Amino acid sequence: MAVPLLVIGNKNYSSWSLRPWLAMKVLGMPFQELRIPLYGASSKQELLKHSPTGKVPCLVDGATRVWDSLAILETLAERDPRVWPADAALRARARSISAEMHSGFPNLRQHMSMNIRKRHPGKGRTPEVLAEIARVKEIWSECRGPFLFGAFCAADAMYAPVVLRVRTYAVELQGACRAYADAVLALPALQEWIGDAERETESLAQFEQYA
Ligand SMILES: N[C@@H](CCC(=O)N[C@@H](CS)C(=O)NCC(=O)O)C(=O)O
């Protein structure tokens, strides 16, 4: 039987692509990946062959297409109960913080964009970004260990790009927050993604605002 195809963007920059890719890798869900480098001359045309929005990620499974990272995670949850915590109260919290990440944190996204290859310690710390980082720390401080709800789940996939932003911009973490970020960074699947990002050659000016 054909395995689903996950269409993703540049691993160095595409935080949305990382989410379902990481969940599928960590949970051992078979898939093929198609990387389409973003914002090139023919990128949109290539993306539209797979994704109705012309954006990634998009999961193509036979005739079914699922676009948007959180929609993909919810679809995966229909196939594998480990995608969300088994306990209903924890599942509600995991969904809430995932939706919060999905629809929020605009300043963090703008001023601390994901850029795995680079190190920009101290950059991007506007008051609004610092307030959003404080909220991330509040969420991570309730980590049950080693991941937010014990075993890895979709909420960890949603916050993995923030772990990588913390690394790039050298955001200070203590205690449970540091332990959580280290646990996510130590995931072999995330290390694989980081390795692939480091080998990419595209540089996208719009995500390279710090010299
Ligand atoms: N809310 C969407 C956002 C998707 C999105 O904005 N993807 C960006 C890359 S990270 C993209 O495909 N940009 C390419 C373009 O707009 O041409 C999701 O969660 O999947």
The ligand as a Tripos MOL2 file, in Angstrom:
@<TRIPOS>MOLECULE
LIG
   20    19     1     0     0
SMALL
NO_CHARGES

@<TRIPOS>ATOM
      1 N1         -1.1930   27.7340    9.0550 N.3       1 LIG1
      2 C1         -0.4370   27.0290    8.0270 C.3       1 LIG1
      3 C2          0.7170   27.9150    7.5940 C.3       1 LIG1
      4 C3          1.4520   27.3780    6.3910 C.3       1 LIG1
      5 C4          2.5110   28.3450    5.8940 C.2       1 LIG1
      6 O1          2.3870   29.5710    6.0440 O.2       1 LIG1
      7 N2          3.5370   27.7730    5.2770 N.am      1 LIG1
      8 C5          4.6090   28.5670    4.6970 C.3       1 LIG1
      9 C6          5.9930   27.9810    5.0110 C.3       1 LIG1
     10 S1          6.4200   27.7580    6.6730 S.3       1 LIG1
     11 C7          4.5660   28.4840    3.1870 C.2       1 LIG1
     12 O2          4.1880   27.4720    2.6460 O.2       1 LIG1
     13 N3          4.9770   29.5300    2.5060 N.am      1 LIG1
     14 C8          5.1660   29.4810    1.0750 C.3       1 LIG1
     15 C9          4.3840   30.5020    0.3350 C.2       1 LIG1
     16 O3          3.5400   31.1940    0.9470 O.co2     1 LIG1
     17 O4          4.6150   30.6150   -0.8730 O.co2     1 LIG1
     18 C10         0.0170   25.6800    8.6090 C.2       1 LIG1
     19 O5         -0.0380   25.5060    9.8200 O.co2     1 LIG1
     20 O6          0.3500   24.7740    7.8470 O.co2     1 LIG1
@<TRIPOS>BOND
     1     1     2 1
     2     2     3 1
     3     2    18 1
     4     3     4 1
     5     4     5 1
     6     5     6 2
     7     5     7 1
     8     7     8 1
     9     8     9 1
    10     8    11 1
    11     9    10 1
    12    11    12 2
    13    11    13 1
    14    13    14 1
    15    14    15 1
    16    15    16 2
    17    15    17 1
    18    18    19 2
    19    18    20 1
@<TRIPOS>SUBSTRUCTURE
     1 LIG1         1 GROUP 0 **** ****
